[in-house]
Amino acid sequence: MLNNSESGQVKVLFDFRQPEETEQWQPIDDRVMGGVSQSTFKPSENNTAIFAGSVSLENNGGFASVRMEADTFDLNRYSGIILRVKSDGKDYHLNLKTDSNFSGVYFQAVFSPPADEWSTVKLPFSAFRAKIRGRYVDDQYELKPADIRSFGFMISDKQKGSFQLQIDTIAAYREES
């Protein structure tokens, strides 16, 4: 568990020790375009959230994702996102949206935590790149931390088969200046 520090350097956004934190997250898999991948996002017995399922390349598919309902986060004073996760060793993406458009621009960073051990993943806002419908777009879009409205996890890049990412907390962090 990441802790809020007294100096305000870490702001916990999602603490999955509270099972109801998972209720606002919904799967959005390649089924929206005819694929057959599937995922779930549920509380675990260990008081974490589990993003799990199976990625299939059939029917031009190849991704599974989950996204939380739009909210308001003012992360203007922060430097990036920090995750406490345990994975299966695959590559995952953290997606940030700054609008409530279903298929609009999102900002994505890739992370590859080690398999079968708890790790802390630090993703500076500068690591996120703009995408639309799975394709990188030019630099006309800038991630503005004050405008972040939604978080999501994704697995893609032809990583077929079962997957599991366990998430303890999602927080914003601020570098000391």
C-alpha positions in Angstrom: 0.0 0.0 0.0 1.3 3.4 -0.9 0.7 5.9 1.9 -0.2 9.6 1.7 2.9 11.3 2.9 2.8 14.2 5.4 4.4 16.5 2.9 1.8 15.8 0.3 4.3 14.2 -2.1 1.8 11.2 -2.8 -1.9 11.5 -3.3 -3.7 8.1 -3.2 -6.4 8.1 -5.9 -7.6 4.4 -5.7 -7.1 2.1 -2.7 -8.4 -1.3 -3.7 -8.5 -2.5 -0.1 -12.0 -1.1 -0.4 -13.8 -3.6 -2.6 -16.3 -0.9 -3.8 -13.4 0.9 -5.5 -13.7 -1.8 -8.3 -17.3 -1.1 -9.1 -16.7 2.0 -11.2 -14.3 0.1 -13.6 -15.8 -1.6 -16.7 -14.1 -3.9 -19.3 -13.8 -2.6 -22.8 -12.3 -5.4 -24.9 -11.7 -6.0 -28.6 -15.3 -7.3 -28.7 -16.3 -3.7 -29.5 -14.8 -4.3 -33.0 -15.5 -8.0 -33.5 -12.7 -9.6 -31.5 -13.1 -12.3 -28.8 -10.8 -11.2 -26.0 -12.3 -10.8 -22.6 -11.4 -9.3 -19.2 -12.8 -8.7 -15.8 -11.9 -6.2 -13.0 -12.8 -7.5 -9.6 -11.8 -7.4 -6.0 -9.6 -10.2 -4.8 -9.5 -12.1 -1.5 -6.2 -10.2 -0.8 -8.0 -6.8 -0.8 -6.6 -5.8 -4.2 -8.2 -5.4 -7.6 -7.5 -8.0 -10.3 -7.5 -7.2 -14.0 -7.6 -10.6 -15.6 -8.8 -12.4 -18.7 -7.6 -13.7 -22.0 -6.3 -12.0 -25.2 -7.2 -13.6 -28.5 -5.9 -12.5 -31.9 -8.9 -14.1 -33.6 -11.2 -11.9 -35.7 -8.5 -9.2 -35.9 -8.6 -8.8 -32.1 -5.8 -8.5 -29.7 -6.6 -6.3 -26.7 -8.3 -6.3 -23.4 -8.8 -3.2 -21.3 -10.7 -1.8 -18.4 -11.6 1.8 -17.7 -13.1 3.7 -14.8 -16.1 6.0 -15.1 -15.2 9.6 -15.7 -14.5 11.6 -12.6 -12.5 14.8 -11.9 -8.9 14.7 -10.7 -6.8 17.8 -10.4 -3.3 16.5 -10.6 -1.8 19.7 -11.8 0.7 19.9 -8.9 1.9 16.3 -9.5 4.6 14.8 -11.6 3.1 11.4 -12.5 1.4 8.3 -11.5 2.7 5.6 -9.2 1.2 2.1 -9.1 1.7 -0.8 -6.6 1.1 -4.0 -8.7 1.9 -7.7 -9.0 1.9 -9.1 -12.5 2.5 -12.1 -14.6 5.5 -10.5 -16.3 3.6 -9.2 -19.4 3.6 -5.6 -20.7 0.7 -3.5 -19.6 -0.5 0.0 -20.4 -1.9 2.7 -18.2 -4.3 4.9 -20.1 -5.3 8.4 -19.0 -8.2 10.3 -20.6 -8.8 14.0 -20.3 -12.3 14.1 -21.8 -15.4 11.9 -21.4 -15.5 11.0 -25.1 -15.7 7.2 -25.4 -13.3 6.9 -28.3 -11.4 10.2 -28.2 -7.8 10.9 -27.4 -6.1 9.1 -24.6 -2.6 9.2 -23.2 -0.8 5.9 -22.7 2.4 4.7 -20.9 3.7 1.1 -21.0 5.0 -0.6 -17.9 6.5 -4.1 -17.5 6.5 -5.1 -13.8 8.4 -8.2 -12.8 6.5 -11.5 -12.6 5.1 -12.8 -9.3 6.3 -10.1 -7.0 4.9 -6.8 -5.7 6.5 -3.8 -7.3 6.1 -0.1 -7.4 5.9 1.4 -10.9 6.5 5.1 -11.3 5.2 6.7 -14.6 6.0 10.4 -15.1 3.5 12.3 -17.1 6.2 12.9 -19.7 6.1 9.1 -20.4 2.5 9.2 -21.7 1.9 9.5 -25.4 -1.3 10.5 -27.2 -3.2 7.8 -29.1 -6.6 7.7 -30.9 -8.1 4.2 -31.6 -4.8 2.4 -30.8 -2.6 4.6 -33.0 -0.1 7.2 -31.9 -0.9 10.7 -33.1 1.4 13.6 -33.5 2.4 15.9 -30.8 -0.6 18.2 -31.3 -2.1 16.7 -28.1 -0.6 17.5 -24.7 -1.4 15.7 -21.5 -2.6 18.3 -19.0 -2.6 16.7 -15.5 -5.3 19.1 -14.3 -7.7 17.7 -16.9 -7.3 13.9 -16.2 -10.8 12.4 -15.9 -10.4 8.7 -16.3 -7.8 5.9 -15.7 -7.6 2.5 -17.5 -5.4 -0.5 -17.9 -4.8 -2.4 -21.1 -3.0 -5.4 -22.5 -2.3 -5.6 -26.2 0.7 -5.9 -28.6 -0.1 -9.5 -29.7 0.3 -10.9 -26.1 -2.2 -13.6 -26.6 -3.3 -15.9 -23.9 -4.3 -15.5 -20.3 -3.1 -12.5 -18.2 -3.4 -11.2 -14.7 -2.4 -7.9 -13.1 -3.1 -7.4 -9.4 -3.4 -3.7 -8.4 -3.1 -2.5 -4.8 -3.1 1.3 -5.2 -3.0 4.0 -7.8 -1.6 7.3 -6.7 -0.2 10.6 -8.0 3.3 11.6 -7.0 5.2 14.9 -6.9 8.9 15.2 -7.3 10.6 17.4 -4.8 11.8 20.6 -6.4 
